[in-house]
Amino acid sequence: MVIIENQSFLKGRTELMSVYTQVLNHTSIVQISKQLLPFLLLNELLEL
């Protein structure tokens, strides 16, 4: 019985985490890409 409860708990937790990470990724990717874009462009130029 404990195993079944754990599995359903983990399933609910992973679903919650996936929603959380989707929201987090959507916001953070935009912010991070804005910050990293100059560095990525600089890297491209340095590699040429």
N, C-alpha and C positions, 0 to 999 in steps of 0.2 A: 504493500500500500504506500509505503514511503517513497519507493522508486517512482510509482505513477505520479505522486504529488510532485516529486522533484522534476520529472520530465515536463509536466504541464507548467510548472513554475519556470523552468528554463525556457520553454517554448514561448511563454508570455514575455519573459525577460528579453529574449533575443528579438522578438517582434518589436518590443518597446525600444530596444537598442537600435534596431534597423531604422525605425522611424526617426529616432533621435539623431542618428548619424546622417540620415538623408537631409534633415533640416540643417544640421551643423555643417555638412558638406556644402549644401547649397549656399549658405551664407559665407562660410570660411573660404571656399574656393574662389569666390569673387574677390574677397579681401586679399587673400594670399596671392592670387594671380596678379592683382594690381601692384602688390609689393614686389613680387618676383619678376614681373615682366621686364623691368630695366636690367636686372641681373641676367635673365635668360638671353636678352638681346646682346648684352655685353659678352656673354659666353660665346654666342654665335659669332660675333665679330672677332673675338680672340682666337677662335678655332680656325678661322679662314686663313 
